[in-house]
Amino acid sequence: MFKGRRLLQRNKEENKPLKVRKMFGAIAARYDFLNHALSATIDRRWRKACVREIGKRISHSSPGILDIGCGTADLALAFSKLGPVIGCDFCRPMLNIAARKVRESSKQFRVSLLEADALALPFADASFDVVVSAFVLRNLADIDLGFREMRRVLRKGGALGVLEFGMPKTPLLAWLYRWYFLNILPEIGRMISGVDGPYAYLPNSVQEFPPPEDLKRRAGLAGFVNIECRLLTGGIAVLLVGKAGQPPSCKNQVRLSSD
Ligand SMILES: C[S@@+](CC[C@H](N)C(=O)[O-])C[C@H]1O[C@@H](n2cnc3c(N)ncnc32)[C@H](O)[C@@H]1O
C-alpha cells in the first residue's frame, strides 16, 4: 500500500514536465492578460521588487543574467536594464510570445531567448553573475535539482532571485486569498483562456508548495548563502534572494596538499 502510493507519487513527478509544458502551451496566448488581470497588475510590482533587490547585490556593471522559465519574458525584459539577459523556457509557445515582445521592445539587443529545461541547463558551470526565476519553482518535478542547477551555472558570489507564490500570514487575508484562489480564479482563468485545468492547477500547486523556511533550507543545501525571504503583498508572493557560496560538491573536500 505504502509502496503503491510512492509509485503513484513518482509517476506524478515523472509526468509533471509534460503536463506543465502542455498546460503553458495551451494558455500562452492569454498568459500575460490573465496574469495581469488576475493579480490586478500587482505581479509587475513583484518583478520590479526582484530587480531592485538584485540590483543592490551586484557590484559590477553589466552582469550576465539568466532568467529560468522566462515564459513571455516580462522578468527578462525588466532585468535587461541591469545587463544582458538570456531567458530560457521549455515551452515553445511561451517563447514565441516572448520573442515577439522582445522584438517590439527597445531592449531587443539585450535579451536572447533559448528553449531549455530548468533541470538540465545547457550552460557550463559558473556562466552567469545573476540567476533569476519567477513563478517557476513550484512547476518543477524536482525543486532541489532546480536549485542545484541555478547554483551550478552561477559564479561564486553571484546573485540569486526567485519569486514564487506564497500563503498570506494573517488569518483573514489567508482566508480571503484561499477563497479567491479556489473559487474565483479557476473560473475566470477558464473563461478567458478557454482551457479547463491550468487555473485549477495553480491553487493546488501553490498550496502544496513548501513554505519560505523550507525553501531557504533547500537553497542552502544547494550551495547558496546569505539567503533571505521577503514576503510581498502580505505573503501572497515570496522573493527569495541569496548569494552563490561554495558549490556543494566542494564543501567537504579535504585539502591534501600544503600549498
Ligand atoms: C508561471 S510561468 C512564469 C513565466 C515568467 N517567469 C513570468 O514571470 O511570467 C512558468 C514558466 O515556467 C516554465 N517552466 C516550467 N517548468 C520548466 C522547466 N522544467 N524548464 C523550463 N521552463 C519551465 C513554463 O513553461 C512557464 O513558461
The ligand as an SDF file (V2000), in Angstrom:
LIG
                    3D

 27 29  0  0  0  0  0  0  0  0999 V2000
    4.0320   30.6980  -14.3770 C   0  0  0  0  0  0  0  0  0  0  0  0
    5.0540   30.7980  -15.7740 S   0  0  0  0  0  0  0  0  0  0  0  0
    6.1560   32.0940  -15.3310 C   0  0  0  0  0  0  0  0  0  0  0  0
    6.7170   32.7960  -16.5220 C   0  0  0  0  0  0  0  0  0  0  0  0
    7.5550   34.0210  -16.2260 C   0  0  0  0  0  0  0  0  0  0  0  0
    8.7190   33.6800  -15.4440 N   0  0  0  0  0  0  0  0  0  0  0  0
    6.7510   35.0810  -15.5280 C   0  0  0  0  0  0  0  0  0  0  0  0
    7.2040   35.6120  -14.5280 O   0  0  0  0  0  0  0  0  0  0  0  0
    5.6690   35.4200  -16.0040 O   0  0  0  0  0  0  0  0  0  0  0  0
    6.0860   29.3640  -15.5700 C   0  0  0  0  0  0  0  0  0  0  0  0
    7.0120   29.1560  -16.7540 C   0  0  0  0  0  0  0  0  0  0  0  0
    7.9790   28.1930  -16.3780 O   0  0  0  0  0  0  0  0  0  0  0  0
    8.2070   27.3360  -17.4690 C   0  0  0  0  0  0  0  0  0  0  0  0
    8.7410   26.0660  -16.9570 N   0  0  0  0  0  0  0  0  0  0  0  0
    8.1670   25.2290  -16.0740 C   0  0  0  0  0  0  0  0  0  0  0  0
    8.9620   24.1620  -15.8600 N   0  0  0  0  0  0  0  0  0  0  0  0
   10.0730   24.3540  -16.6200 C   0  0  0  0  0  0  0  0  0  0  0  0
   11.2480   23.6070  -16.8330 C   0  0  0  0  0  0  0  0  0  0  0  0
   11.4690   22.4350  -16.2300 N   0  0  0  0  0  0  0  0  0  0  0  0
   12.1780   24.1070  -17.6700 N   0  0  0  0  0  0  0  0  0  0  0  0
   11.9830   25.2860  -18.2970 C   0  0  0  0  0  0  0  0  0  0  0  0
   10.8790   26.0380  -18.1550 N   0  0  0  0  0  0  0  0  0  0  0  0
    9.9310   25.5770  -17.3220 C   0  0  0  0  0  0  0  0  0  0  0  0
    6.8420   27.2030  -18.1290 C   0  0  0  0  0  0  0  0  0  0  0  0
    6.9360   26.7570  -19.4580 O   0  0  0  0  0  0  0  0  0  0  0  0
    6.3080   28.6200  -17.9990 C   0  0  0  0  0  0  0  0  0  0  0  0
    6.6410   29.3950  -19.1100 O   0  0  0  0  0  0  0  0  0  0  0  0
  1  2  1  0
  2  3  1  0
  2 10  1  0
  3  4  1  0
  4  5  1  0
  5  6  1  0
  5  7  1  0
  7  8  2  0
  7  9  1  0
 10 11  1  0
 11 12  1  0
 11 26  1  0
 12 13  1  0
 13 14  1  0
 13 24  1  0
 14 15  1  0
 14 23  1  0
 15 16  2  0
 16 17  1  0
 17 18  1  0
 17 23  2  0
 18 19  1  0
 18 20  2  0
 20 21  1  0
 21 22  2  0
 22 23  1  0
 24 25  1  0
 24 26  1  0
 26 27  1  0
M  CHG  2   2   1   9  -1
M  END
$$$$
